[in-house]
């Protein structure tokens, strides 16, 4: 039985597409700490990210919804694993600047 893994994108059904820039539909956590979480999903070729920050002074949620075109553009610039690692290292500040610099404008919602 095949296991999911990046690179070759193996699933229980076999190899999906060796050239795909990101994994098939899935959910993932980029980082999760005491009061801060960044997690996401890919569904139907569209990336969605959710950021949660909870503290004594304030609570914040921010959601990013990428259309299929922006998702493909993002992962043509960076491999999925590299995007995850850079987000872990540079947090939202890095990600938002990277998106802006590359003309990727997901819909955003704040609560």
N, CA and C atoms as a LAMMPS dump frame, in Angstrom:
ITEM: TIMESTEP
0
ITEM: NUMBER OF ATOMS
333
ITEM: BOX BOUNDS ff ff ff
-5.0000000000000000e+02 5.0000000000000000e+02
-5.0000000000000000e+02 5.0000000000000000e+02
-5.0000000000000000e+02 5.0000000000000000e+02
ITEM: ATOMS id mol type element x y z
1 1 1 N 0.846 -1.185 0
2 1 2 C 0 0 0
3 1 3 C 0.888 1.245 0
4 2 1 N 0.543 2.208 -0.798
5 2 2 C 1.318 3.448 -0.919
6 2 3 C 1.002 4.392 0.22
7 3 1 N 1.943 5.179 0.584
8 3 2 C 1.774 6.226 1.595
9 3 3 C 1.881 7.58 0.925
10 4 1 N 1.213 8.594 1.505
11 4 2 C 1.337 9.946 0.966
12 4 3 C 2.726 10.485 1.284
13 5 1 N 3.316 11.134 0.308
14 5 2 C 4.594 11.801 0.525
15 5 3 C 4.765 12.85 -0.551
16 6 1 N 5.474 13.918 -0.221
17 6 2 C 5.713 14.963 -1.198
18 6 3 C 6.755 14.494 -2.187
19 7 1 N 6.934 15.239 -3.226
20 7 2 C 7.901 14.891 -4.254
21 7 3 C 7.229 14.039 -5.304
22 8 1 N 7.107 12.743 -5.055
23 8 2 C 6.431 11.863 -5.986
24 8 3 C 4.928 11.874 -5.805
25 9 1 N 4.445 12.45 -4.733
26 9 2 C 3.011 12.54 -4.453
27 9 3 C 2.332 11.186 -4.513
28 10 1 N 2.776 10.289 -3.655
29 10 2 C 2.177 8.969 -3.605
30 10 3 C 0.897 8.99 -2.783
31 11 1 N -0.094 8.252 -3.213
32 11 2 C -1.33 8.074 -2.454
33 11 3 C -1.655 6.593 -2.459
34 12 1 N -2.713 6.233 -1.78
35 12 2 C -3.125 4.842 -1.754
36 12 3 C -3.458 4.326 -3.147
37 13 1 N -3.789 5.222 -4.072
38 13 2 C -4.141 4.821 -5.436
39 13 3 C -2.913 4.702 -6.333
40 14 1 N -1.752 5.156 -5.859
41 14 2 C -0.539 5.093 -6.673
42 14 3 C 0.006 6.48 -6.931
43 15 1 N 0.881 6.594 -7.899
44 15 2 C 1.5 7.88 -8.213
45 15 3 C 0.482 8.768 -8.918
46 16 1 N 0.315 10.001 -8.399
47 16 2 C -0.628 10.938 -9.011
48 16 3 C 0.003 11.66 -10.184
49 17 1 N 1.05 12.425 -9.889
50 17 2 C 1.675 13.241 -10.925
51 17 3 C 3.023 13.702 -10.393
52 18 1 N 4.098 13.173 -10.93
53 18 2 C 5.43 13.534 -10.459
54 18 3 C 5.761 14.998 -10.679
55 19 1 N 5.099 15.651 -11.613
56 19 2 C 5.413 17.04 -11.931
57 19 3 C 4.539 18.043 -11.189
58 20 1 N 3.588 17.586 -10.392
59 20 2 C 2.693 18.501 -9.683
60 20 3 C 3.494 19.333 -8.682
61 21 1 N 3.255 20.653 -8.623
62 21 2 C 4.03 21.517 -7.746
63 21 3 C 3.589 21.464 -6.284
64 22 1 N 2.449 20.844 -6.003
65 22 2 C 1.981 20.745 -4.622
66 22 3 C 1.156 19.481 -4.462
67 23 1 N 1.019 18.999 -3.222
68 23 2 C 0.271 17.763 -2.986
69 23 3 C -1.195 17.885 -3.372
70 24 1 N -1.81 16.746 -3.576
71 24 2 C -3.248 16.704 -3.85
72 24 3 C -4.009 17.19 -2.628
73 25 1 N -5.318 17.23 -2.724
74 25 2 C -6.156 17.718 -1.623
75 25 3 C -5.686 17.159 -0.284
76 26 1 N -5.533 18.061 0.668
77 26 2 C -5.064 17.67 2
78 26 3 C -5.206 18.813 2.977
79 27 1 N -5.092 18.52 4.247
80 27 2 C -5.037 19.519 5.315
81 27 3 C -3.66 19.42 5.956
82 28 1 N -3.16 20.554 6.477
83 28 2 C -1.829 20.558 7.078
84 28 3 C -1.735 21.657 8.118
85 29 1 N -0.756 21.532 9.014
86 29 2 C -0.458 22.541 10.031
87 29 3 C 0.947 23.04 9.754
88 30 1 N 1.089 24.357 9.62
89 30 2 C 2.409 24.94 9.374
90 30 3 C 3.132 25.14 10.697
91 31 1 N 2.45 25.739 11.665
92 31 2 C 2.962 25.796 13.025
93 31 3 C 1.808 25.931 13.998
94 32 1 N 2.04 25.402 15.188
95 32 2 C 1.035 25.473 16.244
96 32 3 C 1.783 25.6 17.549
97 33 1 N 1.591 26.738 18.182
98 33 2 C 2.238 27.003 19.454
99 33 3 C 1.162 27.343 20.466
100 34 1 N 1.552 27.779 21.63
101 34 2 C 0.611 28.036 22.704
102 34 3 C -0.551 28.926 22.273
103 35 1 N -0.273 30.083 21.702
104 35 2 C -1.321 31.041 21.336
105 35 3 C -1.354 31.375 19.843
106 36 1 N -0.545 30.699 19.053
107 36 2 C -0.434 31.044 17.636
108 36 3 C -0.521 29.775 16.781
109 37 1 N -1.367 29.819 15.756
110 37 2 C -1.506 28.676 14.847
111 37 3 C -1.61 29.183 13.417
112 38 1 N -0.959 28.494 12.508
113 38 2 C -1.145 28.719 11.079
114 38 3 C -1.347 27.344 10.464
115 39 1 N -2.518 27.154 9.88
116 39 2 C -2.844 25.874 9.274
117 39 3 C -3.529 26.112 7.946
118 40 1 N -3.678 25.062 7.168
119 40 2 C -4.286 25.255 5.868
120 40 3 C -4.781 23.98 5.25
121 41 1 N -5.246 24.148 4.025
122 41 2 C -5.72 23.01 3.251
123 41 3 C -5.599 23.335 1.773
124 42 1 N -5.546 22.286 0.993
125 42 2 C -5.623 22.401 -0.459
126 42 3 C -6.805 21.543 -0.877
127 43 1 N -7.743 22.172 -1.553
128 43 2 C -8.918 21.459 -2.047
129 43 3 C -9.223 21.946 -3.448
130 44 1 N -9.398 21 -4.351
131 44 2 C -9.71 21.32 -5.751
132 44 3 C -8.72 22.31 -6.361
133 45 1 N -7.447 22.185 -5.99
134 45 2 C -6.411 23.042 -6.551
135 45 3 C -6.34 24.438 -5.968
136 46 1 N -7.054 24.688 -4.866
137 46 2 C -7.062 26.008 -4.228
138 46 3 C -6.525 25.911 -2.806
139 47 1 N -5.601 26.792 -2.478
140 47 2 C -5 26.854 -1.154
141 47 3 C -5.842 27.74 -0.247
142 48 1 N -5.978 27.329 0.998
143 48 2 C -6.648 28.128 2.018
144 48 3 C -5.777 28.061 3.271
145 49 1 N -5.479 29.228 3.844
146 49 2 C -4.699 29.313 5.073
147 49 3 C -5.507 30.025 6.144
148 50 1 N -5.319 29.608 7.393
149 50 2 C -6.001 30.231 8.519
150 50 3 C -4.982 30.495 9.61
151 51 1 N -4.959 31.731 10.084
152 51 2 C -4.056 32.141 11.154
153 51 3 C -4.88 32.502 12.382
154 52 1 N -4.467 31.971 13.526
155 52 2 C -5.154 32.268 14.784
156 52 3 C -4.129 32.758 15.794
157 53 1 N -4.418 33.897 16.429
158 53 2 C -3.573 34.428 17.484
159 53 3 C -4.494 34.779 18.645
160 54 1 N -4.241 34.154 19.784
161 54 2 C -5.057 34.409 20.967
162 54 3 C -4.149 34.837 22.11
163 55 1 N -4.486 35.942 22.746
164 55 2 C -3.687 36.438 23.857
165 55 3 C -4.531 37.195 24.853
166 56 1 N -3.878 37.705 25.878
167 56 2 C -4.589 38.464 26.9
168 56 3 C -5.102 39.793 26.355
169 57 1 N -4.335 40.435 25.485
170 57 2 C -4.692 41.762 24.987
171 57 3 C -5.69 41.707 23.827
172 58 1 N -5.63 40.66 23.001
173 58 2 C -6.533 40.595 21.847
174 58 3 C -6.564 39.19 21.26
175 59 1 N -7.582 38.945 20.482
176 59 2 C -7.714 37.715 19.701
177 59 3 C -7.803 38.122 18.236
178 60 1 N -7.21 37.311 17.361
179 60 2 C -7.225 37.642 15.948
180 60 3 C -7.303 36.367 15.113
181 61 1 N -8.097 36.423 14.07
182 61 2 C -8.142 35.348 13.081
183 61 3 C -8.011 35.997 11.714
184 62 1 N -7.211 35.379 10.864
185 62 2 C -7.087 35.866 9.498
186 62 3 C -7.128 34.662 8.569
187 63 1 N -7.954 34.752 7.544
188 63 2 C -8.138 33.668 6.585
189 63 3 C -7.704 34.149 5.204
190 64 1 N -6.985 33.293 4.502
191 64 2 C -6.504 33.579 3.152
192 64 3 C -7.094 32.531 2.221
193 65 1 N -7.813 32.973 1.203
194 65 2 C -8.381 32.055 0.221
195 65 3 C -7.773 32.35 -1.146
196 66 1 N -7.019 31.395 -1.663
197 66 2 C -6.356 31.514 -2.949
198 66 3 C -7.23 30.865 -4.016
199 67 1 N -7.366 31.515 -5.159
200 67 2 C -8.051 30.843 -6.269
201 67 3 C -7.051 29.882 -6.91
202 68 1 N -7.516 29.094 -7.861
203 68 2 C -6.654 28.083 -8.492
204 68 3 C -5.461 28.719 -9.201
205 69 1 N -5.685 29.862 -9.847
206 69 2 C -4.599 30.539 -10.563
207 69 3 C -3.504 31.009 -9.608
208 70 1 N -3.886 31.644 -8.497
209 70 2 C -2.899 32.11 -7.521
210 70 3 C -2.201 30.947 -6.822
211 71 1 N -2.93 29.866 -6.577
212 71 2 C -2.322 28.684 -5.966
213 71 3 C -1.251 28.123 -6.89
214 72 1 N -1.564 27.997 -8.154
215 72 2 C -0.601 27.482 -9.126
216 72 3 C 0.594 28.419 -9.264
217 73 1 N 0.335 29.731 -9.268
218 73 2 C 1.431 30.7 -9.362
219 73 3 C 2.358 30.583 -8.155
220 74 1 N 1.781 30.504 -6.955
221 74 2 C 2.577 30.373 -5.737
222 74 3 C 3.483 29.154 -5.807
223 75 1 N 2.908 28.012 -6.182
224 75 2 C 3.686 26.785 -6.178
225 75 3 C 4.514 26.59 -7.442
226 76 1 N 4.409 27.513 -8.383
227 76 2 C 5.369 27.514 -9.494
228 76 3 C 6.626 28.276 -9.071
229 77 1 N 6.483 29.145 -8.07
230 77 2 C 7.625 29.902 -7.548
231 77 3 C 8.372 29.133 -6.463
232 78 1 N 7.622 28.384 -5.664
233 78 2 C 8.198 27.617 -4.555
234 78 3 C 7.567 26.241 -4.521
235 79 1 N 8.35 25.246 -4.166
236 79 2 C 7.783 23.932 -3.916
237 79 3 C 6.961 24.004 -2.627
238 80 1 N 5.988 23.138 -2.509
239 80 2 C 5.123 23.116 -1.327
240 80 3 C 5.943 23.035 -0.038
241 81 1 N 6.88 22.086 0.034
242 81 2 C 7.687 21.92 1.247
243 81 3 C 8.495 23.173 1.571
244 82 1 N 9.04 23.836 0.546
245 82 2 C 9.811 25.062 0.77
246 82 3 C 8.915 26.182 1.284
247 83 1 N 7.71 26.283 0.734
248 83 2 C 6.761 27.29 1.221
249 83 3 C 6.46 27.067 2.701
250 84 1 N 6.223 25.824 3.089
251 84 2 C 5.93 25.498 4.487
252 84 3 C 7.111 25.878 5.372
253 85 1 N 8.324 25.498 4.979
254 85 2 C 9.514 25.798 5.783
255 85 3 C 9.731 27.293 5.937
256 86 1 N 9.555 28.059 4.851
257 86 2 C 9.749 29.506 4.922
258 86 3 C 8.675 30.175 5.771
259 87 1 N 7.466 29.68 5.726
260 87 2 C 6.4 30.206 6.599
261 87 3 C 6.726 29.912 8.059
262 88 1 N 7.232 28.723 8.336
263 88 2 C 7.604 28.376 9.708
264 88 3 C 8.701 29.294 10.22
265 89 1 N 9.629 29.617 9.356
266 89 2 C 10.768 30.464 9.741
267 89 3 C 10.384 31.939 9.829
268 90 1 N 9.669 32.442 8.827
269 90 2 C 9.415 33.869 8.755
270 90 3 C 8.03 34.317 9.149
271 91 1 N 7.148 33.351 9.42
272 91 2 C 5.78 33.618 9.878
273 91 3 C 4.973 34.386 8.837
274 92 1 N 3.904 34.993 9.292
275 92 2 C 2.986 35.701 8.395
276 92 3 C 3.631 36.903 7.734
277 93 1 N 4.542 37.56 8.432
278 93 2 C 5.193 38.741 7.866
279 93 3 C 5.921 38.357 6.584
280 94 1 N 6.68 37.258 6.623
281 94 2 C 7.378 36.795 5.43
282 94 3 C 6.384 36.428 4.341
283 95 1 N 5.362 35.637 4.697
284 95 2 C 4.417 35.152 3.702
285 95 3 C 3.686 36.3 3.011
286 96 1 N 3.191 37.237 3.783
287 96 2 C 2.45 38.35 3.188
288 96 3 C 3.338 39.183 2.274
289 97 1 N 4.584 39.392 2.649
290 97 2 C 5.503 40.158 1.797
291 97 3 C 5.83 39.374 0.528
292 98 1 N 6.048 38.077 0.649
293 98 2 C 6.33 37.232 -0.51
294 98 3 C 5.157 37.272 -1.492
295 99 1 N 3.949 37.152 -0.989
296 99 2 C 2.769 37.19 -1.853
297 99 3 C 2.669 38.537 -2.563
298 100 1 N 2.858 39.616 -1.817
299 100 2 C 2.778 40.961 -2.387
300 100 3 C 3.843 41.162 -3.469
301 101 1 N 5.071 40.762 -3.167
302 101 2 C 6.178 40.927 -4.113
303 101 3 C 5.947 40.164 -5.416
304 102 1 N 5.163 39.099 -5.359
305 102 2 C 4.944 38.257 -6.528
306 102 3 C 3.556 38.403 -7.13
307 103 1 N 2.829 39.434 -6.725
308 103 2 C 1.526 39.721 -7.317
309 103 3 C 0.466 38.673 -7.052
310 104 1 N 0.599 37.984 -5.927
311 104 2 C -0.393 36.978 -5.541
312 104 3 C -1.284 37.609 -4.48
313 105 1 N -2.561 37.692 -4.796
314 105 2 C -3.48 38.418 -3.913
315 105 3 C -4.676 37.544 -3.526
316 106 1 N -4.498 36.707 -2.496
317 106 2 C -5.633 35.906 -2.067
318 106 3 C -6.691 36.793 -1.404
319 107 1 N -7.92 36.324 -1.404
320 107 2 C -8.954 37.015 -0.634
321 107 3 C -8.611 36.822 0.831
322 108 1 N -8.753 37.881 1.614
323 108 2 C -8.473 37.779 3.038
324 108 3 C -9.679 38.218 3.853
325 109 1 N -9.844 37.553 4.969
326 109 2 C -10.921 37.871 5.898
327 109 3 C -10.326 37.917 7.292
328 110 1 N -10.647 38.941 8.047
329 110 2 C -10.15 39.08 9.418
330 110 3 C -11.326 39.109 10.384
331 111 1 N -11.09 38.498 11.538
332 111 2 C -12.102 38.501 12.595
333 111 3 C -11.497 38.978 13.885
